[in-house]
Amino acid sequence: MSVPSKKRSSISLSKEQRKFRYFVDRNLGSIYLPKQLRDAGIDIVVHDDLYVQTERDPWIFYECGIKDLIVITSDTLFMKSFPHMAAIALAKTRVIAFSNNNYKGEVRGAAFIKAKRLIERALAVNKERYFIGVVGMHGTFRICSESPMPSRKTCDAKDWESYERVCKTAGVLPLAPKH
């Protein structure tokens, strides 16, 4: 007669899904979209709950990565900014951007909710890697860049200051000279 194992079977473990936490960037607002996502059962942290309005994105992107928050933003220009991308790389931050910046929160919320299953599958499959993903306004999702590295060396002076703060906290030297 065998003694039943107290260890959970791999079948029951596969049914458990990891609960992901998302950070809603300030450009998406603090009321309508977060409420819509929370009502759909999505764990949301809003920009204004953690940061002052003037906090720069490189620091936010870095800190969200360290805290294992997935950043949701509508501003895709961060992909062209050296400090933003360096902060993302240093903290291995996962970022999800909307494909179009011309829609209101309710349209974006509906698209995100529709894409949630695809997003969370990508997050689960890539749990050890960071990426930038894009949600389409019809609920599609794709990873547009896996483990992206910074490629531009020009930036806003305030973003550079934020990036220097990231480097100091991460214990690394800034990766490019200040211009």
N, C-alpha and C positions, 0 to 999 in steps of 0.2 A: 504494500500500500504506500503510495507516495504522498508526501505532505504538500499541500497547495503552497505555491510561491506567494510571498507577500509583495513581490515586485510586480508592477503593472505590466501588462502585455504591451507589445508594440502596437497592437490594434487600438487599444484604448488611448495610448499616447498620441497616435496619429489623428484621433478624433478631436483631441484638445487643440485649440488654436491659440497661438500666442496673441495676447492683447497688445496691439500697437498703440502708441500715443503720438498724436500729431500736434504740431505747433502751427497755428494760423498766423501768418505774417500780417503786419499792420496794414499793408495795402489791400487786404481782403476784408477789413473791417472787424469790429469786435462784437457785433450783435447778431445780424441776420444769418450770415453763413455759419458762424459757430453754433447758433441755436439749431439750425437745420441739420448740421452734422451730429450734434449731441442727441437730437431727437431720433436720429437714425441709429443711435447706439455707438457712435464713434467717440473715442476718448480724445478730447480736444483741450489744448492749452492755448490761450489767446495772448498775443503780443503784449497787450496792455496789462495783463495779469503778472508779467515778469519784468517788463522793461519800461523805461521812460520813452516817450515819443521820439526823442532825439538819439536814441541808441542806434549805432551804425550796424548794418547787416553783417560785416565780417565777424564781429564779436558774437552776434546772435547765431549765425550759422555754426560757428565753432562751439559755442556753449550748448546748442541744441544737439549737436553730434555727441558731445561728451555725456549729455543727459539721456541719450537714446531717444530723442524726440525726432520725428520725421517732419521736416519743414514743408509747409504748403505755401506756395507763393503764386502770384500772377505776373511777377516781374521777371521775365527771362533774360533781361540785360545782365544779371549777375554772372551769367556764363561767359561774358566777355571781360569781366573784371578780375584782375590778378589777385587782389586781396580777398575777394569773395571765394574764388576757387581755391586759393591756398588755404583759407580757413576750413573749407569743406574737406580738402584732402587731409589736413592735419588731424581733424576730428572724425574723419570718415563719416561725414554727415550724409544722410539720405535726404534728397530734396525732390519734391513733386511740384511741378509747375503746370499751370493751365496753359493750353495751347493758344488761347486767345484772350486778350486783355480787355475786350470790348463788351463783356457780358456782366450782368448784375449778379449779386450773390446767389439768388435763388436758382439761376441757370447753372452757375458753377457748382453749387451744392448738389443739384440733381445729377450733374455729370459725375461728380466725385462719388456720390452714393452708388450710382450705376456701375462705376469702374472699381468700386471697393474690393470686390472679389479678386479682380486682376491685380490690383495694387498690392493687396496683402499676400497673394501668391508670390509675386515678385520679391516682396520683402522677406518672405519665409525662405525662398530658394536662395536669395542673396544675403542671408543673415550675417555672413562674415565679410561682405563687400559692401561698399557704398556705391551709390549711383544717382543719376538725375533722371527722373521719369517725367513724362508729359501726359496729362489727362486731356483728352479731346472733349469738346462740348457736347458730344453725343454719347459720352460714357466709355470711350475707348481709352486704352492706356498702353504706353510703350516706354521702354527704357531707351533714352536717347544717348546716354553716355555712362559707361561703366568705369568706376574708379578714375574719374576725370582728374587731371592735373592742371594747374594754372598755366595759361599760355600767353597772357598779355602782361606787359610790365608797366603800363600806365594806369593811373587811377586818380580818383578824387583824393585830395590831401586828408580829408577827414576819414575816408575809408582806410588810407594808409595808417593813420594813427590807431584805428580800431584793429587793423591787422598786426601792428607792432605789439599791441596788448595781447592779441592771440598768441603771438610767438613767445612773448615773455612768459605767459601762463603755460604754454606747451613746452617751455624749456628749450626752444630752438632759436637759431638766428634767423632774421628775416631773409627770405629767399632771393630778394632782388634789391638793387640799390634804389634809394628814394629819388624820384625825378621831380 
